[in-house]
Amino acid sequence: MKRIIALLVACLLVIAVELLCSWTGTLYYLTQMTMSAYYSLLIIGLCVVMGYAGQISLGHAGFFAIGGYLSAALTTRNLLLFHDSLLVRGLDFAGLLVTGKDIYGGALVVVTPWAACLFAVLVAATIAFLIGIPVLKLKGHYLAMATLGFGIIIYRLALASSYFGGADGISAVRPFPLCPGLSVSGGPSTRVENYYIAWGLVLLGVILLRNLINSRIGRALRAIHGSEEAAESMGVDTARYKLYIFVLSAVLAAIAGVFLTHYNGGIGPSEASVMKSVRYVAIVAVGGMAHLWGALTMSIVLNFLSLRGVFGTYDDAIFGTILILIMLFAPEGILRINVGQKLLSLGGVFKKGGRKD
């Protein structure tokens, strides 16, 4: 019952934000709220990896970029020059190609957004599976460094590859059609529709992860987080569960990358940068590593403020500072701080300091 109530409250809050923006004439805020939603989809997947499987990943920006870049490239790069190749003929026969006009009026043949999305997600899942087998055997800072290395590789590939646009990234990405009359795009006339699309996707992700956490798999993950050795002694296949949850979080990150790319109409190498991964870890830490709703709440707040330019040029510095402060003073997240206990502890310290022997 509590899970249903929490979900209903979340739905009501999503609707309330849109109604408030409509009533006050500030619908432009929905643009940042929609982008925050797609980043939040990645955040909740990372929250499960860190908070329940006990794995610190500094490479999730890489999975986000894989989804976004592959979908952008496949839906913008012209395949007309390869129309006689067996692969292009096969794609055309399967109905996975769409024709149109480029910005210069020339013929354009590209992969459909749905097929591009599916391919991008499958590639992200495959890569997560392949690197997860050896990497997830590591622990602590060794695991963090290994995932960081993966993120750096993806960033450098995106930055150096002409196919992915190099430092300029990929632009002019077309809207993602969901059904007739409804598509993922960043036009001002579709702000409300895309706001609900994004947050509907996030709430579906929350439902999936909440059911997972409260299932047999979730109990196994909590056991792994508590003590991996103890979990193994009780017959839990720790390697398999850690790998599966890592792949699931990579899939959520790739889906977020695909939809945000089509919403923004492009993607750049900054989405795969190391600081993006640090930002995601910082947000999960602030909300609480084993607190799904807390991570989601902090993701909304911090991503919205960042996207609105509140932090200015100190954006990366702010998130780095937040991560340090949380690790030092509130390792379980700020939403789980017992204020009364903290005040009593401080009072005891001052009382002890003022005592005369």
N, C-alpha and C positions, 0 to 999 in steps of 0.2 A: 504493500500500500504506500509506503514512504517513497518508493521509487516512482510510482505513478504520480504522486502529488508533486514531487520534485520536477518531473517532466512537464506536468501541466503548468506549474509556476514558470518554468523556462519558456514555454510556448506563449503564455500570457505576457511575459516581459518582452519577448520579441515583437508581439503585436503592439504592445504599449509604446515601444520605442518608435515604431513606424507611425502610429497615430499621433504621437507627440510631435514628431518632425513635420507631419502633414499639417497639423493644427497651427504650428508656429512658423510655417513657411521655411523650414530649414531642411528640406529633403536632400540637400547636398551632403549632409552628414551621413546619409545612407551609403554613399560611395565608400567611405572609410569603414563603416560598419560591415559592409559586404566583404571588403578585402580582409578585415579582421576575422570574419567567419571562416574564410578559406585557410588563413594561417592557423586558426583555432582547430581545424580538422587535423592538421599535422600535430598540434600541441597535445591533443587528447590521446593520440596514438603514442606519442613519445612519453606521455605521463604513465601509460601502462607499462611500457618498457622499463622506465626508470623506477617507478614506484612499486610495481608488483613483481617484475622479473629481476629487478635489482641491477639492471645493465645501464651504464651511462654511455650514451651515444652522442658524439660530436660530429656526426656525418649525415644527419637527417636533411640538412639543406641540400645535400647531394641527391637524395631521392626525390625531393621536391623539384629540383632542377631537371632531373631525368624525365619526369612526367611532363613538365612544362616545355622543355626544349624539344623533345621528340614529337609531341603533339603539334607544336608550332611549326617545326620543320616539315613534317609530313603534310600539313594542311596549307603550306605556302610554297614549297619548292616544286617547280614545274616538272612534271614527268613526261611532257610532250616529246622531248628529245629521245626518250627511251621507250616510245610507244610500241616498237617492234620487239622489245625484249620479252622473254617468257614470263618474268615476274609481273610486269605491267599488264600483259595480256591476261594473266591469271587474276589479277586484282580487278581488271575491268569486267571479266567474265563473272566474278563473284559479286559485282555491283558495289565495289568498295572505292570506286573512283568517281569524282564529280568534275564536270567541266565548267569553265567560266571565262572571265576576262581579267587580265592583270591590270595594273594601274596605267599601263600604256595602251590598253585596248587590244593586246594580243591574246591569242588562245592560251588557256591555262587548264592544265589537268593535274589535280591533286587528290590525295587520299581524303575520304570523308572524315569529319571530326570524330564520329563514333568509332570508326576503325582505328584511327590514330590514337584515340584515348585508350582503347583496349590494348593496342600494341605497346604503348608507353607504360601502362600499368603492368603488363606482363613482363616487360624488360626490367622494370624496377623490382618486381617480385623475384625474378630469376637472379638478378645481381645480388639482392639481399640474401637470397638462399645460398648462393655460391660463396659469398664472402662471410656469411654468418657461420658456416660450418667451422672454419678455422678460427675466426676472430672471436666468437662467443666462448671459446675455451679459455680466453684470457679473462682477467679480473682486474678491478680497480683502475688505476691510472694506465695500466697496459692496454686495457680495452678502450679507454677513452682516446689514447694516442693512436690506436689502430683505426678507429672510426674517423678520427680527425684526418689521418692520412688519406682515407677513402674520399672524404669531403674535398680535400685539397686536389686530389686527382681529377675529380669531376669539375671543379672550378677551373683548373688549368686547361682541361680539354675544351670546355665551353669557351674559354677566353682565346684559345689558340686556333680553333677550328673555323675555317671559312664557311663550312656548311652550316654552322650554328651562328654565323654572323660576327664572330670574333668579339671585340670589345663593344661593338654596337648592338649585339644581340639580334633578335628577330622581331620585326615589327609587321604591321599590316596583317595580323592574325585575324581571321574571320570569326564571327560569332559562332557559338556552339549550339546548333539546333536541338532542342529537347523534344519538341513536338510542334505541330503546325501552329504558328503564331506565338511560340514561346522559345526563347533562346537565351543563352548566357552571353551577354554583351554589356559594355560599359556606357552605352548611350544614356543621356539625361532622361529620355522619355521612358526608359525601362528600369529606372532606379528601383522602384517599389517591387516590381516583379523579380528582379535579380536579388534584391535583399531577401525576399522570402525563399527563393531557390537556394541561396547560400546557407541560410540558417536552417532550412529544412534538411539539407545535406548534413550539417553539423549535428542536428538532433538525431538523425538516423545513425550517425556514427556513435553518439552517446548511448543510444539504445543498444546497439551492437556490443559496445565495450562493457556496458553495465551488465548485460546478460552474460557476457564472457566472464567477467569478474566474479559473478555470483554462481558460476557453474563449477563443475569438477575441475576444469582447467584453471579457473581463477583460484581455487583452493590450492592447487598445485603451485601456482605462481607465488602465492603468499608464503607457502612453505619454503620455496626457493629463496625468496627475499629474506626470510627469517634466518635460515641456515641451509645453505646448499648441501652441505655434507649430511645434515640430519634428514633432509628431504630425500637424498639418494639412499640413505639407509632404510627409509620407509618404502622404498620401491618406486619413487617418482623418477621418471626419465627426464632429468633436468635439462639435458642437452636438447632434446626434442622440443620441450615446451618453450625454452628460451629462443630457439630458432623459429618456431612457429609465430610467436608473438613479435619477434623482430621483423619477420616478413610481413605480418599484418600491418604493423606500424609503417613500414616502407610503402605498402600499397595505399594507405590513407594519405601519406605524404605525396605520393605521385598523383593521386586523384586531385588533391588540393592544388598541386602545381598545374595540372591540366586545366582545371576550371578557372583558376586565377589568371592564367595566361590568356585564355579566350576572353575573360572579362576585361582585362587590361588592354587586350589587342597586341600584346607583345611580351617579351621576356628578355632580361639582360643577365650578364654573368654575375652581377651582385647577388642574385637570388641563390647562387651556389657558394657564396663566400663563407669563410670560416666564422666571421662575426654573426652571420645569420644563424649558424648552428649554436653559437654561444648564446645568442638571444633566446632561442627556443629552450635551451637548458635552463636559462635564468628564469624564464616565465614559469616553467614547470616547478622549479625550486621555490619560487615565490608563492605559488598557489598550493604547493604541497605535493610531494612526489607520489603519494598514494591517495590523493584527493582529486578525483576526476572533475567534480564541480568547481573546486577551488582553482585548479589549473585553467579551466575554461573561463572562469570569471576574471582571473588575472590576465589571460590572453586577450580578452575583450578590452579591458581597461588599458593595458600597456601598449597593445598594437594600435588601438585607436589614437592614443596620445602621440605615439610615434608617427603614424601616418598623417596626423594633423600638423606635424612639425613643431610640436610643443617642446621637444628636446633640442631642436635645431641641429647645429653641427656637432653637438655633444651626444648624439644618439647612441653610438656604439659605446662611448665611455659610460653613459648612464646605465646601460644594461650590464656592462662589465662590473660596475660598482655594485649594482643590485645583487649580482650573483655572489660577490665577495661578502657583502653584508648578511645575506641570507644564510650562507654557509657558516658564518661566524656566530650569528645571534639567533637565527630561527631556522634551523635545518629541516624542520617539519613543515615550513611554510608559515606565512604571516596569519593565515586564517585559522591556524591551530595554536596560536600563542595564547596561553592562559594569562591574561592581563593581571588578574588578581594575584596569582602565584608569583608573577614577576615583581609586582609591587611589594609583596610581602618579603620576597628575597632581598630586594633593594633596601627595604626598611630594616631587615635584620643586619645587613652589611653596615648601614649607617649607625645603627644602635651599637653594634660591636665596636665600630671605629671610635665612638664617643665614650665608651666605657673606661672608667679609671680603675686601675688595679691597686 
